[in-house]
């Protein structure tokens, strides 16, 4: 499944880049992150608790920053996680592209490519899509509340 969102953040590109390349700050903006541990440079272990419909999931896995391209304002994170009780997991690649909209505003383009494995894939695309869209919107709201003064928001 692929998800694309665009948000206009009322912050200059450089400080927004610094925030988004700090995995601990990003994790702090994601609802459900219960743990994040540094394994080595750009490799982290974590736990993410998610409620999807009537199902409570607890994913354990790893996140790696596979690309930090400040010259092109492009970052890529990859994650693999499993929920042992649910008998499944996911693989995901998250691409962040920052485009200067104005000197004090940045368009944040987010592309998430994800595959659900095992029984989790049976939850249904509409339920998964709704949950991921909600998580992305909540992430932006928290990012703005913690690190940015004001923002506009559009989705694609």
C-alpha positions as CSV (number, residue, x, y, z in Angstrom):
1,X,0.0,0.0,0.0
2,X,1.2,3.5,-0.8
3,X,0.2,6.7,1.0
4,X,1.1,10.2,-0.1
5,X,0.5,13.3,2.0
6,X,1.7,16.9,1.7
7,X,1.7,19.3,4.6
8,X,2.8,22.9,4.7
9,X,4.8,23.6,7.8
10,X,5.3,27.2,9.0
11,X,9.0,26.7,9.5
12,X,12.1,27.3,7.4
13,X,13.4,24.2,5.7
14,X,16.7,23.9,7.6
15,X,15.3,23.7,11.2
16,X,12.5,21.4,10.0
17,X,15.1,19.2,8.4
18,X,17.1,19.1,11.7
19,X,13.9,18.1,13.6
20,X,12.9,15.4,11.1
21,X,16.4,13.8,11.0
22,X,16.3,13.4,14.8
23,X,14.7,10.0,15.2
24,X,13.9,10.5,18.8
25,X,12.0,13.7,18.1
26,X,10.1,12.0,15.3
27,X,9.3,9.1,17.6
28,X,8.0,11.5,20.2
29,X,5.5,12.8,17.7
30,X,4.2,9.4,16.8
31,X,1.3,8.1,18.9
32,X,1.9,4.7,20.3
33,X,5.7,4.7,20.4
34,X,6.5,2.9,23.7
35,X,10.3,2.5,23.3
36,X,13.1,3.6,21.1
37,X,16.7,2.4,21.6
38,X,19.8,3.3,19.6
39,X,21.5,0.1,18.3
40,X,24.1,1.9,16.3
41,X,24.3,5.1,14.1
42,X,21.0,5.4,12.2
43,X,19.7,2.0,13.5
44,X,17.1,1.8,16.2
45,X,15.0,-0.8,18.0
46,X,11.5,0.2,19.1
47,X,8.0,-0.8,20.1
48,X,4.9,0.7,18.6
49,X,1.4,0.0,20.1
50,X,-1.5,0.5,17.7
51,X,-5.2,-0.1,18.0
52,X,-6.7,-1.0,14.6
53,X,-10.5,-1.4,15.0
54,X,-11.1,-4.0,17.7
55,X,-7.5,-5.3,17.5
56,X,-4.7,-4.1,19.8
57,X,-1.3,-4.6,18.2
58,X,2.2,-4.2,19.6
59,X,4.9,-4.1,17.0
60,X,8.6,-4.8,17.9
61,X,11.2,-4.1,15.3
62,X,13.9,-2.0,13.9
63,X,14.0,1.4,12.1
64,X,16.9,2.6,10.1
65,X,17.7,5.9,8.4
66,X,18.9,4.7,5.0
67,X,19.3,8.2,3.4
68,X,20.1,11.6,4.8
69,X,20.5,13.8,1.7
70,X,20.5,17.4,2.9
71,X,21.6,18.7,-0.5
72,X,18.3,17.5,-1.9
73,X,16.3,17.7,1.3
74,X,15.4,14.0,1.1
75,X,15.3,11.5,3.9
76,X,14.4,7.8,3.9
77,X,13.6,5.6,6.8
78,X,12.9,1.9,6.6
79,X,11.2,-0.2,9.3
80,X,10.5,-3.9,9.9
81,X,8.4,-5.0,12.8
82,X,6.3,-8.0,14.0
83,X,3.5,-8.5,16.5
84,X,4.0,-12.1,17.8
85,X,0.4,-12.4,19.2
86,X,-1.2,-11.2,15.9
87,X,0.9,-13.5,13.8
88,X,2.2,-10.8,11.4
89,X,4.1,-7.7,10.9
90,X,4.9,-5.0,8.4
91,X,7.7,-3.6,6.2
92,X,7.7,0.1,5.5
93,X,9.7,2.7,3.7
94,X,9.0,6.3,4.6
95,X,10.3,9.1,2.3
96,X,10.4,12.7,3.5
97,X,11.0,15.4,0.9
98,X,11.2,19.1,2.0
99,X,10.4,21.8,-0.5
100,X,10.8,25.5,0.4
101,X,7.4,27.1,-0.1
102,X,8.4,30.5,1.4
103,X,11.4,31.6,3.5
104,X,9.4,30.6,6.7
105,X,7.3,27.8,5.3
106,X,8.2,24.3,4.0
107,X,6.1,21.8,2.1
108,X,6.7,18.4,3.7
109,X,5.9,15.6,1.2
110,X,5.6,12.2,2.8
111,X,5.4,9.0,0.9
112,X,4.9,5.7,2.8
113,X,5.2,2.4,1.1
114,X,4.1,-0.4,3.4
115,X,3.4,-4.1,3.2
116,X,1.5,-6.0,5.9
117,X,2.6,-9.6,6.5
118,X,0.7,-12.6,7.8
119,X,-2.7,-12.3,9.3
120,X,-2.4,-8.5,9.7
121,X,-2.9,-8.2,5.9
122,X,-6.3,-9.7,6.5
123,X,-7.5,-6.7,8.5
124,X,-8.7,-5.0,5.3
125,X,-7.4,-2.1,3.3
126,X,-10.0,0.4,4.4
127,X,-9.2,-0.2,8.1
128,X,-5.5,0.0,7.6
129,X,-5.7,3.0,5.3
130,X,-7.9,4.9,7.8
131,X,-5.5,4.1,10.7
132,X,-2.3,5.2,8.8
133,X,-3.9,8.4,7.6
134,X,-5.0,9.2,11.2
135,X,-1.5,8.5,12.4
136,X,0.1,10.7,9.8
137,X,-2.3,13.6,10.6
138,X,-1.7,13.1,14.4
139,X,2.1,13.1,13.7
140,X,1.9,16.5,12.0
141,X,-0.3,18.0,14.7
142,X,2.1,16.9,17.4
143,X,5.2,18.0,15.4
144,X,3.6,21.4,15.1
145,X,2.6,21.6,18.8
146,X,6.1,20.6,19.9
147,X,8.5,22.1,17.3
148,X,6.6,24.6,15.1
149,X,4.5,27.7,15.8
150,X,1.9,27.6,13.1
151,X,1.0,25.5,10.1
152,X,-1.3,24.9,7.2
153,X,-2.2,21.4,5.9
154,X,-3.2,19.8,2.7
155,X,-3.3,16.1,1.7
156,X,-2.9,14.5,-1.7
